[in-house]
Amino acid sequence: MKIILFGAPGSGKGTQAIVLSENYKLKRISLGDIFREEVKKDSPLGKEVKNYMEKGLLVPDTLVSKVVEENLNEENFILDGYPRNLNQAKTLDAILEKKGANIDAFIYLEVDEPTILERLTKRLVCKKCGANYHLINMPPKKTGLCDKCSSELIQRKDDTPEVIKKRWEVFLNENKSLLEYYKKKKKLVAIDARGDKDIVLARIKDKLS
């Protein structure tokens, strides 16, 4: 099974991608995680994408497609965070064609702006291991400290209301043609992503079955 998981920042892509990868034995490919790791390492790629990420802007397609191609092979996978626009979708098709593969489902996690603001402004991430927490839905056992490694929890620079709203605007402007593209290919699976993560997971599994 080869799946794309798509949705606005704060739609729950990261959480659902982890659980779905475990449930269906899929390789999880998260561009956000890959980019943040490169930024943390201060690699040439990390330096290049850091400026875009902190401003809430999308990383250029040329950079993104290069990373995707390097991480895709013949095994089953779930793509989290790519493609984000029509150009990337067509590039992905070309990459998969070279590898003799096809996408089975394009899962769209539908949310609204109030939901993503509530989720992202209250999100915390571990400075050391990258584990995610939420002040309301998934708080750490000790305030300000990671459950896994006891390191400091911080708010990401792109999780402020101003940057979130910018990311939301970018998402809305770019997603219409992408959704239509996968709808025409009969790959689009729309999921109501509001509510508890277990409820959303059950909705996804029901559609995939």
C-alpha positions in Angstrom: 0.0 0.0 0.0 1.3 3.4 -1.0 -0.5 6.4 0.7 -0.3 10.1 0.6 -1.5 11.9 3.8 -2.5 15.5 3.1 -3.9 18.3 5.2 -3.2 21.8 6.6 -0.6 22.3 9.3 -2.3 21.1 12.5 -4.6 18.7 10.7 -3.0 15.7 12.5 -0.9 14.4 9.6 2.1 13.6 11.8 0.2 11.7 14.4 -1.9 9.7 11.9 1.1 9.0 9.8 2.9 7.3 12.7 -0.1 5.2 13.7 -1.0 4.2 10.1 2.6 3.3 9.3 2.6 0.9 12.3 -0.8 -0.5 11.5 -0.2 -1.2 7.9 3.6 -1.8 8.1 4.4 1.2 5.9 7.7 3.2 5.6 6.8 6.7 7.0 8.3 9.5 5.0 7.8 12.9 6.7 9.4 15.8 4.9 8.9 18.0 7.9 10.9 15.7 10.1 13.6 15.3 7.4 13.9 19.1 7.0 13.9 19.7 10.8 16.6 17.1 11.3 18.8 18.8 8.6 18.2 22.2 10.2 19.3 20.7 13.6 22.4 19.3 12.0 23.1 22.6 10.4 23.7 20.8 7.1 23.8 22.6 3.7 20.2 21.5 3.1 19.2 22.6 6.6 20.7 26.1 6.1 18.8 26.4 2.8 15.4 25.4 4.2 15.6 27.1 7.6 14.8 30.6 6.3 11.6 29.3 4.6 10.4 27.3 7.6 10.8 30.1 10.1 8.7 32.4 7.9 6.0 29.8 7.3 6.8 29.7 3.6 7.0 26.5 1.5 10.4 25.0 0.6 11.0 25.3 -3.2 9.8 22.3 -5.3 13.3 21.6 -6.6 14.6 21.0 -3.1 11.6 19.0 -2.0 11.5 16.7 -5.0 15.1 15.8 -4.6 14.6 14.8 -1.0 11.5 12.7 -1.9 13.2 10.8 -4.7 16.1 10.0 -2.4 13.7 8.5 0.2 11.3 6.5 -2.1 12.0 2.9 -3.2 9.9 -0.1 -4.0 8.6 -0.8 -0.5 5.2 0.3 0.8 5.1 3.8 2.2 3.0 6.7 3.7 4.0 10.2 2.5 3.4 12.9 5.1 3.7 16.5 3.9 4.1 15.9 0.1 2.9 16.7 -2.4 1.6 20.1 -1.4 0.7 21.5 -4.9 -0.1 20.4 -8.4 3.4 20.7 -9.7 4.7 18.5 -6.9 2.0 15.9 -7.5 3.0 15.7 -11.2 6.7 15.4 -10.2 5.8 12.6 -7.7 4.0 10.8 -10.5 7.1 11.0 -12.6 9.3 9.7 -9.8 7.0 6.8 -9.1 6.7 5.9 -12.8 10.5 5.6 -12.9 10.2 3.2 -10.0 7.3 1.3 -11.4 4.9 2.3 -8.6 1.5 4.0 -8.1 -0.3 5.8 -5.3 -3.2 3.8 -3.8 -4.9 6.6 -1.9 -4.6 10.3 -1.3 -6.1 10.9 2.2 -7.2 14.4 2.8 -7.6 15.4 6.5 -10.2 18.2 6.6 -10.0 20.8 9.4 -10.9 24.5 9.8 -8.8 27.5 10.9 -10.0 27.6 14.5 -9.1 23.9 14.9 -5.5 24.4 13.6 -5.0 27.6 15.7 -6.1 25.7 18.8 -3.9 22.7 18.1 -0.7 24.5 17.0 -0.5 27.4 19.4 -0.7 24.9 22.2 1.8 22.5 20.7 5.2 21.9 22.3 8.2 20.0 21.0 11.2 18.5 22.8 14.4 20.5 22.1 16.5 17.3 22.1 14.5 14.3 20.8 11.7 16.1 18.8 8.8 14.4 20.7 5.5 16.4 20.3 3.1 17.4 23.1 0.0 19.5 23.5 -1.0 21.5 26.5 -4.6 20.3 26.3 -4.7 17.0 24.5 -1.4 15.5 25.3 0.4 17.4 28.1 3.8 16.2 29.5 3.9 14.5 32.9 6.2 17.3 34.2 5.5 20.8 33.1 8.0 22.0 30.5 9.9 18.7 30.4 9.9 15.8 27.9 8.5 12.4 29.1 11.1 10.5 27.0 14.4 12.3 27.7 13.6 15.0 30.4 14.8 17.8 28.1 13.2 21.2 27.7 10.0 21.6 25.8 9.7 24.6 23.5 7.3 26.1 21.0 8.4 25.9 17.4 9.1 29.3 15.8 6.5 28.5 13.1 3.8 27.8 15.7 2.9 31.4 16.5 -0.6 32.7 15.5 0.9 35.1 12.9 2.9 32.3 11.1 0.1 29.8 11.5 -2.3 32.1 9.7 0.2 32.7 6.9 0.7 28.9 6.5 -3.1 28.5 6.4 -3.4 31.1 3.7 -0.7 29.4 1.6 -2.4 26.1 2.1 -5.8 27.3 1.0 -4.3 29.0 -2.1 -2.5 25.8 -3.2 -4.8 22.9 -2.3 -7.8 23.3 -4.6 -6.1 22.2 -7.8 -4.3 19.4 -5.9 -7.5 18.0 -4.5 -9.1 18.1 -8.0 -6.2 16.3 -9.5 -6.5 13.3 -7.2 -10.3 13.4 -7.4 -10.0 13.0 -11.2 -7.6 10.1 -10.6 -10.1 8.5 -8.2 -7.6 8.5 -5.4 -9.1 11.2 -3.1 -10.3 10.0 0.3 -11.7 12.9 2.4 -11.7 12.5 6.2 -13.2 14.7 8.8 -10.1 15.3 11.0 -11.7 17.3 13.7 -12.0 15.6 17.1 -10.0 13.0 19.0 -7.1 11.3 17.2 -8.5 7.8 17.8 -11.8 8.8 16.2 -10.0 10.2 13.2 -7.9 7.1 12.9 -11.1 4.9 12.9 -12.5 7.0 10.1 -9.4 6.5 8.0 -9.2 2.8 8.6 -12.9 2.5 7.7 -12.3 4.2 4.4 -9.2 2.2 3.6 -11.0 -1.1 4.2 
